[in-house]
C-alpha cells in the first residue's frame, strides 16, 4: 500500500503536475454618477453580486465619465475629466484589475470614446480592459464560474436594452444572466427611450421624447410584471411614461441570491 497522500496521487500518477490554483478575480468598479449621487443601491447590489461570485472589488478615485459634457459640446471639460479617470483606472489595470461599470453609457465612454478623444496609451489600456457589468458576469458564466445558487424567485421580466449597450455589440448579456434564475422568463425590448443623452430631459423636447418613446412604453405595459433596464435615464423615462418602476438588472440578480430585501 502506497504511503503517498491521495491528493498527491491525483494527476501525478498520470505524469502531470498538480493544477495551479486559479488566479483571483479582481475588478475596479467605475460606479457612475447615478450610483454616486442618485441611486447607491445599484452600486451596493453590484458589489454584493461580484463578491458573491468570489470577485475582489476596489473603488478607485473617479470623476464623471464625461458623456454629459461631450453630449453638450464641452470637449475641453470632457477631456479634463477623461485625463483624471484614465490616470486612476490605468493604475488599477496595472494592478491586475478589470474595470467594470453598471452604467452602459459610462462603459461605452471608457471603451470607445476614451481611446479616441484622449488617445494616450493609458486611455487605450483602460478601453481594452473595460467591461459592462453583465458582460463581465457573462464571462464568468461562460467559464462555468457564475454562482447559480439562487434562493428567491423574481417573476417574469420585461428587459429594455439600452442604446449604449446595443452600440457595444455585446449582445443581451443582462437578459442572458437573468434567464439563469430558475422559472424566469425574460422578454427583451429593443426600443429607444428617447432620452438621447440629455435631449429628452430638456423642457422644449420633453413631450416630444415621450411620443418617440411610446413603442417602448407600450411594450413595457404589455410585458411581464418586473421591468428592468441597465440605463438609469431610460429607467426614469419608463417610469414617467408607464408608471412602472424599472430596476437595474443587478438589483434583480442580487434579490435572486437573497442579498437584497
C-alpha positions as CSV (number, residue, x, y, z in Angstrom):
1,X,0.0,0.0,0.0
2,X,1.4,3.3,-1.0
3,X,2.3,5.9,1.6
4,X,1.5,8.8,-0.6
5,X,-1.4,11.1,0.3
6,X,-4.4,10.6,-2.0
7,X,-4.4,14.2,-3.1
8,X,-0.7,13.9,-4.1
9,X,-1.5,10.9,-6.3
10,X,-4.1,12.7,-8.4
11,X,-2.6,13.8,-11.7
12,X,0.9,12.7,-10.6
13,X,0.3,9.0,-11.5
14,X,-0.6,10.2,-15.0
15,X,2.6,12.1,-15.1
16,X,1.0,15.6,-14.7
17,X,1.9,18.1,-12.0
18,X,-1.0,19.4,-9.8
19,X,-3.1,22.1,-11.4
20,X,-2.2,25.6,-10.2
21,X,-4.7,27.4,-8.1
22,X,-7.0,29.7,-10.2
23,X,-5.9,33.4,-10.2
24,X,-8.0,35.6,-8.0
25,X,-10.6,37.6,-9.9
26,X,-10.1,41.4,-9.3
27,X,-12.1,44.3,-10.6
28,X,-12.2,48.1,-10.3
29,X,-15.7,49.4,-10.1
30,X,-16.5,52.5,-12.2
31,X,-19.5,53.3,-10.2
32,X,-21.2,56.1,-12.3
33,X,-22.6,59.4,-11.2
34,X,-26.0,57.8,-10.8
35,X,-24.7,55.4,-8.2
36,X,-22.6,58.2,-6.5
37,X,-25.4,60.8,-6.3
38,X,-28.8,59.3,-7.0
39,X,-29.1,55.5,-6.5
40,X,-26.4,54.0,-4.4
41,X,-28.4,50.8,-4.1
42,X,-27.3,49.8,-7.6
43,X,-23.7,50.1,-6.5
44,X,-24.3,48.1,-3.3
45,X,-26.0,45.4,-5.4
46,X,-23.1,45.3,-7.9
47,X,-20.5,44.8,-5.1
48,X,-22.7,42.2,-3.3
49,X,-23.1,40.1,-6.5
50,X,-19.5,40.4,-7.5
51,X,-18.3,39.4,-4.0
52,X,-20.8,36.5,-4.0
53,X,-19.0,35.3,-7.1
54,X,-15.6,35.5,-5.5
55,X,-14.5,38.7,-7.1
56,X,-12.4,41.2,-5.2
57,X,-13.8,44.7,-5.8
58,X,-12.0,48.1,-5.5
59,X,-13.3,51.6,-5.9
60,X,-10.5,53.8,-7.4
61,X,-10.8,57.6,-7.4
62,X,-13.1,58.6,-10.3
63,X,-15.0,61.5,-11.7
64,X,-17.9,61.7,-14.2
65,X,-17.1,59.7,-17.3
66,X,-17.6,63.0,-19.3
67,X,-20.5,62.0,-21.5
68,X,-22.8,64.9,-20.4
69,X,-20.0,67.3,-21.4
70,X,-19.4,65.5,-24.7
71,X,-23.1,65.4,-25.5
72,X,-23.3,69.2,-24.9
73,X,-20.2,70.0,-27.0
74,X,-17.9,70.9,-24.0
75,X,-15.0,68.9,-25.3
76,X,-12.3,70.5,-23.2
77,X,-14.2,69.8,-20.0
78,X,-14.8,66.3,-21.1
79,X,-11.1,65.7,-21.8
80,X,-10.1,67.1,-18.4
81,X,-12.4,64.5,-16.7
82,X,-11.0,61.8,-19.0
83,X,-7.4,62.6,-18.0
84,X,-8.2,62.2,-14.3
85,X,-10.1,58.9,-14.8
86,X,-7.5,57.5,-17.2
87,X,-4.7,58.1,-14.6
88,X,-6.7,56.3,-11.9
89,X,-8.2,53.5,-13.9
90,X,-4.9,52.7,-15.8
91,X,-3.2,52.2,-12.4
92,X,-6.0,49.8,-11.4
93,X,-5.5,47.8,-14.6
94,X,-1.7,47.6,-13.9
95,X,-2.6,46.1,-10.5
96,X,-4.3,43.3,-12.4
97,X,-7.9,44.5,-12.3
98,X,-10.5,44.6,-15.0
99,X,-12.8,47.7,-15.0
100,X,-16.5,47.1,-14.7
101,X,-19.3,49.5,-14.8
102,X,-23.1,49.1,-14.2
103,X,-23.8,52.1,-16.5
104,X,-23.8,51.4,-20.2
105,X,-23.1,55.0,-21.1
106,X,-20.1,55.0,-18.9
107,X,-18.8,51.6,-20.1
108,X,-19.3,52.8,-23.7
109,X,-17.4,56.0,-23.0
110,X,-14.4,54.2,-21.4
111,X,-14.3,51.6,-24.2
112,X,-15.0,53.7,-27.3
113,X,-14.5,57.4,-26.6
114,X,-11.5,57.5,-24.2
115,X,-9.1,55.9,-26.7
116,X,-10.3,58.2,-29.4
117,X,-10.6,61.5,-27.6
118,X,-7.7,61.1,-25.2
119,X,-5.6,58.9,-27.4
120,X,-2.9,58.1,-24.8
121,X,-1.6,54.6,-24.3
122,X,-3.2,54.7,-20.8
123,X,-6.5,55.5,-22.4
124,X,-6.2,52.6,-24.8
125,X,-5.3,50.4,-21.9
126,X,-8.4,51.5,-20.0
127,X,-10.6,50.9,-23.0
128,X,-9.2,47.4,-23.7
129,X,-9.8,46.4,-20.1
130,X,-13.3,47.8,-19.6
131,X,-16.4,45.7,-19.5
132,X,-20.1,46.3,-18.8
133,X,-21.0,44.7,-15.5
134,X,-23.1,42.0,-17.1
135,X,-20.6,41.5,-19.8
136,X,-18.2,40.6,-17.0
137,X,-20.7,38.3,-15.3
138,X,-21.4,36.6,-18.6
139,X,-17.7,35.8,-18.9
140,X,-17.9,34.1,-15.5
141,X,-20.9,32.2,-16.8
142,X,-19.1,31.1,-19.9
143,X,-16.3,29.7,-17.7
144,X,-18.8,27.8,-15.5
145,X,-17.8,30.1,-12.6
146,X,-21.0,32.0,-12.1
147,X,-22.8,31.2,-8.8
148,X,-26.2,29.9,-9.8
149,X,-27.4,29.0,-6.2
150,X,-30.4,31.4,-6.4
151,X,-32.8,31.3,-3.4
152,X,-35.6,33.6,-4.4
153,X,-38.0,33.7,-7.5
154,X,-38.1,37.0,-9.3
155,X,-41.1,36.6,-11.8
156,X,-41.3,37.3,-15.5
157,X,-39.2,40.2,-16.6
158,X,-39.5,42.8,-19.4
159,X,-36.0,43.9,-20.1
160,X,-35.2,47.1,-22.0
161,X,-31.8,47.0,-23.8
162,X,-30.2,50.5,-23.6
163,X,-28.9,52.0,-26.8
164,X,-25.4,52.4,-25.4
165,X,-25.3,48.6,-24.7
166,X,-26.5,47.9,-28.2
167,X,-23.8,50.1,-29.5
168,X,-21.2,48.0,-27.8
169,X,-22.2,44.9,-29.8
170,X,-22.0,42.5,-26.9
171,X,-25.5,41.0,-27.2
172,X,-28.0,41.0,-24.4
173,X,-25.8,39.8,-21.6
174,X,-28.1,41.1,-18.8
175,X,-31.1,39.1,-20.2
176,X,-28.9,36.0,-20.6
177,X,-27.8,36.1,-16.9
178,X,-31.3,36.8,-15.6
179,X,-32.5,33.7,-17.5
180,X,-30.2,31.6,-15.4
181,X,-32.6,32.3,-12.5
182,X,-35.0,29.3,-12.3
183,X,-38.5,29.8,-13.6
184,X,-37.7,33.2,-15.0
185,X,-38.9,34.3,-18.4
186,X,-37.2,37.4,-19.9
187,X,-38.7,39.3,-22.8
188,X,-36.2,41.6,-24.5
189,X,-37.4,45.0,-25.8
190,X,-35.1,46.9,-28.2
191,X,-36.8,50.3,-28.3
192,X,-35.2,53.7,-27.8
193,X,-36.2,55.5,-24.6
194,X,-35.7,58.8,-26.5
195,X,-33.7,60.4,-23.7
196,X,-30.7,60.6,-26.1
197,X,-28.1,61.9,-23.7
198,X,-29.9,64.9,-22.2
199,X,-32.2,65.8,-25.1
200,X,-35.3,64.2,-23.7
201,X,-34.9,65.9,-20.4
202,X,-34.9,69.4,-21.9
203,X,-38.1,71.3,-21.4
204,X,-38.6,72.1,-25.1
205,X,-38.2,68.4,-26.1
206,X,-39.6,66.5,-23.2
207,X,-43.2,66.0,-24.6
208,X,-41.7,65.0,-28.0
209,X,-39.4,62.5,-26.3
210,X,-42.4,60.8,-24.7
211,X,-44.1,60.4,-28.1
212,X,-40.9,59.0,-29.6
213,X,-40.7,56.5,-26.6
214,X,-44.3,55.3,-27.0
215,X,-43.3,52.0,-28.6
216,X,-41.2,51.3,-25.6
217,X,-43.9,52.2,-23.2
218,X,-46.4,50.0,-25.0
219,X,-44.0,47.1,-24.8
220,X,-43.4,47.6,-21.1
221,X,-47.2,47.8,-20.3
222,X,-47.8,44.6,-22.3
223,X,-44.9,42.7,-20.7
224,X,-44.2,40.9,-17.5
225,X,-44.7,42.4,-14.1
226,X,-41.0,43.1,-13.5
227,X,-39.4,45.8,-15.6
228,X,-35.6,46.1,-15.9
229,X,-33.1,48.3,-17.7
230,X,-29.3,48.9,-17.2
231,X,-29.7,52.6,-18.2
232,X,-30.8,54.9,-15.3
233,X,-32.0,57.6,-17.7
234,X,-34.2,55.1,-19.5
235,X,-35.5,53.9,-16.2
236,X,-36.7,57.5,-15.4
237,X,-38.3,57.7,-18.8
238,X,-40.0,54.4,-18.4
239,X,-41.3,55.4,-15.0
240,X,-42.7,58.7,-16.3
241,X,-44.2,57.1,-19.4
242,X,-45.8,54.0,-17.8
243,X,-45.9,54.5,-14.0
244,X,-43.8,51.3,-13.6
245,X,-40.5,51.4,-11.7
246,X,-37.7,49.9,-13.8
247,X,-34.9,48.3,-11.8
248,X,-31.3,47.7,-12.7
249,X,-30.8,44.0,-13.6
250,X,-28.1,43.8,-10.9
251,X,-30.6,44.6,-8.2
252,X,-32.9,41.8,-9.5
253,X,-29.9,39.4,-9.6
254,X,-29.0,40.4,-6.0
255,X,-32.5,39.8,-4.9
256,X,-32.5,36.3,-6.5
257,X,-29.4,35.5,-4.5
258,X,-31.2,36.7,-1.3
259,X,-28.7,39.6,-1.0
260,X,-31.4,42.2,-1.1
261,X,-34.7,42.5,0.8
